[in-house]
Amino acid sequence: MLLGLTLTIVAGVLGGSVLAPIKRMRRWPFHNSWAVYSLWAYFIMPWVVGFATVPGLLSIYPQVSLRTALICGLSGFGWGFAVVLFGVAVNLAGLTLASAIIYGASVAVGSLSPLLISHPERLATAQGALIVAANAVMVAGIVLSALAGKVRDSGGGERAAAGTADPRRFARGLAASLAAAILSSLFNIALAYGSEFNRLAIAAGASPWNAANAQWAFTVSFGYLPNLAVSLVVLRRERAWRIYSEGPASHWIWPPLMGFMWIGGTALYGSGAGALGSLGPVIGWPIYMSMMIIAGSFWGWVTGEWEHAPRRALVLLAGGIVVQIVAISMLSAVNR
């Protein structure tokens, strides 16, 4: 239990830190940075890790049942749209607010869906009641974090003077965040249904800790397709291909690092969920999401997103983080 909890927390910290370096790629427009990042994170790195950790990786996929492949592939494709919307939301609403809404609002759906699908009988037990209560507490912390972002962006000061508090921009960012939150829960549903990949990977000689990497390479590749399509359309529309020849060399270094951080966090989450037992996706998902929110808030603070925020916004943000930590403590008690 402790090992699974530790792995899940570290995975969330890594996942919540992935987009922080994108703010250092100032010479490229956001769509140029996102196009290169998504290539590394959602296509190249998952296969690099998969081939490195799962013997005979390609021989596994023909053995997977059509039902499992369809569920994981379609879930990955839907999650890919959530990733696109996440990028839009970060650009419109800021890293902290987007992280809070997207990672947080998906907690209830992403956690309770595997419980209802795989273990519906446990919902009526004391264990199920604690899981539901912990998710409710987590959502309360998320709401506080989202309110903190709203107060920040409507609080005047230099941010408002610079136009970042534009109500229409905030509304678009909020809409993108909510849509991404709903679709992002498909990622955890794919994990809950992907145990067949794990069994086949272990039979092929993979370590139980690395078995989920076979599924991630498959599922995340479908998630890359919406990112690829949107990137090609936007780069062509904005005539932005030439920009790649103008940026500094450091702009080409950050995306592989971000991609490695993302797949590293994903792989650790898969291992952590496995170590948490049969309820791994149910317990691990909200913890994983919450740690992403906290890490995103930290990097948002470091990069100056909260520099001129009103005191009320800071109090709401701190309160939201504390409430989420309480929810994590409740979830950690579920398997005891």
KEMI-9850 format. One line per field, with one value per residue (C-alpha): residue number from 1; residue in three letters; x, y, z. Coordinates in steps of 0.2 Angstrom, whole numbers. Each point is the difference from the previous one (the first is absolute). Last residue first. Example, Ala and Ser with C-alpha at 12.3 -4.5 7.8 and 13.67 -1.06 7.14 Angstrom:
BEGIN
num <- [2, 1]
residu <- [SER, ALA]
u <- [68, -6]
v <- [-5, -17]
w <- [36, 3]
This chain:
BEGIN
num <- [336, 335, 334, 333, 332, 331, 330, 329, 328, 327, 326, 325, 324, 323, 322, 321, 320, 319, 318, 317, 316, 315, 314, 313, 312, 311, 310, 309, 308, 307, 306, 305, 304, 303, 302, 301, 300, 299, 298, 297, 296, 295, 294, 293, 292, 291, 290, 289, 288, 287, 286, 285, 284, 283, 282, 281, 280, 279, 278, 277, 276, 275, 274, 273, 272, 271, 270, 269, 268, 267, 266, 265, 264, 263, 262, 261, 260, 259, 258, 257, 256, 255, 254, 253, 252, 251, 250, 249, 248, 247, 246, 245, 244, 243, 242, 241, 240, 239, 238, 237, 236, 235, 234, 233, 232, 231, 230, 229, 228, 227, 226, 225, 224, 223, 222, 221, 220, 219, 218, 217, 216, 215, 214, 213, 212, 211, 210, 209, 208, 207, 206, 205, 204, 203, 202, 201, 200, 199, 198, 197, 196, 195, 194, 193, 192, 191, 190, 189, 188, 187, 186, 185, 184, 183, 182, 181, 180, 179, 178, 177, 176, 175, 174, 173, 172, 171, 170, 169, 168, 167, 166, 165, 164, 163, 162, 161, 160, 159, 158, 157, 156, 155, 154, 153, 152, 151, 150, 149, 148, 147, 146, 145, 144, 143, 142, 141, 140, 139, 138, 137, 136, 135, 134, 133, 132, 131, 130, 129, 128, 127, 126, 125, 124, 123, 122, 121, 120, 119, 118, 117, 116, 115, 114, 113, 112, 111, 110, 109, 108, 107, 106, 105, 104, 103, 102, 101, 100, 99, 98, 97, 96, 95, 94, 93, 92, 91, 90, 89, 88, 87, 86, 85, 84, 83, 82, 81, 80, 79, 78, 77, 76, 75, 74, 73, 72, 71, 70, 69, 68, 67, 66, 65, 64, 63, 62, 61, 60, 59, 58, 57, 56, 55, 54, 53, 52, 51, 50, 49, 48, 47, 46, 45, 44, 43, 42, 41, 40, 39, 38, 37, 36, 35, 34, 33, 32, 31, 30, 29, 28, 27, 26, 25, 24, 23, 22, 21, 20, 19, 18, 17, 16, 15, 14, 13, 12, 11, 10, 9, 8, 7, 6, 5, 4, 3, 2, 1]
residu <- [ARG, ASN, VAL, ALA, SER, LEU, MET, SER, ILE, ALA, VAL, ILE, GLN, VAL, VAL, ILE, GLY, GLY, ALA, LEU, LEU, VAL, LEU, ALA, ARG, ARG, PRO, ALA, HIS, GLU, TRP, GLU, GLY, THR, VAL, TRP, GLY, TRP, PHE, SER, GLY, ALA, ILE, ILE, MET, MET, SER, MET, TYR, ILE, PRO, TRP, GLY, ILE, VAL, PRO, GLY, LEU, SER, GLY, LEU, ALA, GLY, ALA, GLY, SER, GLY, TYR, LEU, ALA, THR, GLY, GLY, ILE, TRP, MET, PHE, GLY, MET, LEU, PRO, PRO, TRP, ILE, TRP, HIS, SER, ALA, PRO, GLY, GLU, SER, TYR, ILE, ARG, TRP, ALA, ARG, GLU, ARG, ARG, LEU, VAL, VAL, LEU, SER, VAL, ALA, LEU, ASN, PRO, LEU, TYR, GLY, PHE, SER, VAL, THR, PHE, ALA, TRP, GLN, ALA, ASN, ALA, ALA, ASN, TRP, PRO, SER, ALA, GLY, ALA, ALA, ILE, ALA, LEU, ARG, ASN, PHE, GLU, SER, GLY, TYR, ALA, LEU, ALA, ILE, ASN, PHE, LEU, SER, SER, LEU, ILE, ALA, ALA, ALA, LEU, SER, ALA, ALA, LEU, GLY, ARG, ALA, PHE, ARG, ARG, PRO, ASP, ALA, THR, GLY, ALA, ALA, ALA, ARG, GLU, GLY, GLY, GLY, SER, ASP, ARG, VAL, LYS, GLY, ALA, LEU, ALA, SER, LEU, VAL, ILE, GLY, ALA, VAL, MET, VAL, ALA, ASN, ALA, ALA, VAL, ILE, LEU, ALA, GLY, GLN, ALA, THR, ALA, LEU, ARG, GLU, PRO, HIS, SER, ILE, LEU, LEU, PRO, SER, LEU, SER, GLY, VAL, ALA, VAL, SER, ALA, GLY, TYR, ILE, ILE, ALA, SER, ALA, LEU, THR, LEU, GLY, ALA, LEU, ASN, VAL, ALA, VAL, GLY, PHE, LEU, VAL, VAL, ALA, PHE, GLY, TRP, GLY, PHE, GLY, SER, LEU, GLY, CYS, ILE, LEU, ALA, THR, ARG, LEU, SER, VAL, GLN, PRO, TYR, ILE, SER, LEU, LEU, GLY, PRO, VAL, THR, ALA, PHE, GLY, VAL, VAL, TRP, PRO, MET, ILE, PHE, TYR, ALA, TRP, LEU, SER, TYR, VAL, ALA, TRP, SER, ASN, HIS, PHE, PRO, TRP, ARG, ARG, MET, ARG, LYS, ILE, PRO, ALA, LEU, VAL, SER, GLY, GLY, LEU, VAL, GLY, ALA, VAL, ILE, THR, LEU, THR, LEU, GLY, LEU, LEU, MET]
u <- [-30, -5, -11, 11, 10, -16, -3, 18, -2, -16, 8, 14, -14, -7, 17, 3, -17, 3, 17, -9, -14, 12, 10, -15, -6, 17, -2, 11, 15, 13, -12, 5, 18, 9, 3, -18, -6, 13, -6, -18, 4, 8, -15, -12, 10, 1, -19, -1, 11, -9, -17, 6, 8, -15, -11, 13, 9, -16, 6, 17, 9, 16, -9, -5, 18, 7, -12, 3, 19, -2, -10, 12, 14, -10, -3, 18, 8, -11, 4, 19, -3, -9, 13, 15, -7, -4, 18, 7, -7, -15, 1, -1, -15, -9, 0, -14, -12, -10, -15, -12, 13, 7, -18, -6, 15, -1, -18, 2, 15, -8, -16, 11, 11, -13, 0, 18, -4, -10, 13, 16, -9, -6, 17, 6, -12, 12, 14, -3, -5, 17, -2, 4, -13, -12, 2, -5, -15, -6, 2, -8, -15, -1, -5, -18, 4, 15, -11, -13, 14, 4, -19, 0, 8, -16, -10, 14, 4, -17, 0, 17, -5, -15, 10, 13, -14, -8, 17, 3, -17, 2, 17, 11, 16, -2, 16, -9, -9, 17, 8, -13, -18, -7, -10, 13, 5, -18, -3, 15, -4, -17, 7, 11, -14, -11, 14, 1, -18, 2, 13, -12, -13, 12, 5, -19, -2, 15, -5, -18, 8, 10, -15, -9, -13, 12, 9, -13, 4, 18, 6, -12, -6, 17, 9, -13, 2, 18, 1, -18, 3, 18, -3, -5, 17, 13, -10, -6, 16, 12, -8, -1, 19, 7, -9, -17, 2, 16, -3, -17, 5, 13, -12, -13, 13, 3, -18, -2, 14, -10, -14, 13, 7, -17, -3, 16, -2, -18, 3, 15, -8, -15, 11, 9, 19, 11, 4, 7, 12, 12, 4, 8, 11, 8, -8, 11, 10, -12, -14, 11, 5, -18, -7, 14, -4, -19, -8, 14, 12, -13, -10, 15, 4, -18, -2, 15, -6, -18, 6, 10, 19, 13, -7, 4, 4, -19, -1, 12, -15, -10, 6, 0, -17, 4, 16, -9, -14, 12, 9, -16, -6, 17, -1, -18, 5, 15, -10, -14]
v <- [-3, 1, 16, 9, 8, 7, 10, 7, 5, 9, 9, 5, 7, 10, 8, 4, 9, 10, 6, 5, 9, 9, 5, 7, 9, 9, 7, -7, 11, -14, -14, -5, 4, -15, -7, 1, -9, -13, -3, 0, -12, -11, 1, -4, -15, -6, 0, -9, -14, -1, 0, -14, -11, -5, -6, -5, -11, -8, -17, 4, 16, -7, -1, 18, 5, -9, 8, 17, -3, -3, 16, 10, -6, 2, 19, 3, -8, 11, 16, -4, -4, 17, 10, -3, 7, 17, 0, 1, 18, 3, 6, -16, -6, 16, -5, -12, 13, 4, 4, -11, -14, 0, -1, -14, -10, 2, -4, -16, -6, 4, -10, -15, 0, -7, -16, -1, 2, -16, -12, 7, 1, -18, -7, 11, -8, -15, 10, -3, -18, -2, -5, -18, -3, -7, 16, 10, -11, 2, 19, 2, -10, 12, 14, 3, 10, 9, 5, 6, 11, 8, 3, 12, 12, 2, 8, 11, 6, 7, 9, 8, 5, 9, 8, 6, 7, 9, 7, 7, 8, 7, 9, -2, -2, 17, 7, 12, -15, -9, 16, 3, -5, -15, -8, -13, -4, -1, -13, -9, -2, -5, -15, -5, 1, -11, -12, -2, -3, -13, -9, 0, -8, -13, -4, -2, -12, -10, -1, -6, -13, -7, 1, -11, 4, 5, -16, -10, 11, -7, 0, 13, 10, 1, 3, 15, 7, 5, 8, 8, 7, 6, 7, 17, 1, -3, 11, 14, 1, -2, 13, 13, -3, 0, 15, 4, 2, -9, -13, -3, -2, -13, -9, 0, -10, -12, -3, -4, -13, -7, -4, -9, -9, -6, -5, -11, -7, -5, -6, -10, -8, -6, -6, -11, 3, -14, 10, 14, -11, -4, 19, 1, -15, 4, 14, 13, 8, -2, 8, 14, 5, -3, 12, 12, 3, 1, 10, 9, 3, 4, 10, 11, 4, 5, 9, 11, 6, 3, 10, 12, -3, 12, -1, -19, 3, -1, -17, -6, 0, -12, -16, 5, -7, -17, -1, 4, -12, -14, 3, -1, -16, -8, 5, -7, -16, -3, 4, -12]
w <- [27, -18, 1, 12, -14, -7, 16, 0, -18, 4, 14, -12, -12, 14, 3, -18, -1, 15, -6, -17, 9, 12, -15, -10, 16, 1, -18, -13, -6, -1, -2, -18, 4, -7, 17, 6, -16, 3, 18, -6, -14, 14, 11, -15, -6, 18, 0, -16, 6, 16, -8, -12, 12, 11, -14, -13, 14, 7, -3, 8, 4, -8, -17, 1, 5, -15, -12, 8, -1, -19, -2, 10, -11, -16, 5, 6, -15, -11, 9, -2, -19, -1, 9, -11, -16, 7, 7, -17, -2, -11, -18, -11, 10, -4, -19, 4, 7, -15, 12, -10, -3, 18, 6, -11, 2, 19, 1, -10, 10, 17, -5, -5, 15, 11, -11, 3, 19, 0, -8, 8, 16, -1, -2, 14, 12, 1, 8, 18, -3, -9, -18, -6, -14, 13, 10, -16, -3, 17, 0, -17, 7, 15, -12, 5, 16, -8, -15, 13, 8, -17, -4, 15, -11, -10, 14, 6, -18, -2, 17, -4, -18, 7, 14, -13, -11, 15, 6, -17, -1, 17, -5, 16, -10, -8, 6, 11, 8, 3, 7, 13, -1, 10, -13, -5, 17, 6, -14, 4, 18, -4, -10, 15, 12, -12, -1, 19, 0, -14, 11, 15, -11, -6, 18, 4, -15, 5, 18, -5, -11, 15, 11, -12, -13, -13, 2, -10, -16, -1, -18, -9, 15, 8, -17, -3, 18, -2, -17, 2, 17, -4, -17, 8, 9, -14, -12, 12, 11, -15, -10, 14, 5, -18, -6, -7, -19, -4, 13, -6, -18, 5, 11, -15, -10, 14, 2, -19, 3, 15, -13, -11, 15, 5, -18, 0, 17, -3, -18, 5, 15, -11, -14, 12, 2, -8, -16, 12, 10, -15, -1, 17, -1, 16, 10, 8, -13, -14, 10, 7, -18, -6, 14, -4, -19, 0, 13, 9, -14, -14, 13, 5, -18, -5, 17, -2, -18, 6, 15, -11, 0, 7, 17, 3, 18, 4, -7, 14, 12, -11, 8, 18, 4, -7, 9, 17, -4, -4, 17, 9, -9, 4, 18, 2, -9, 11, 16, -5]
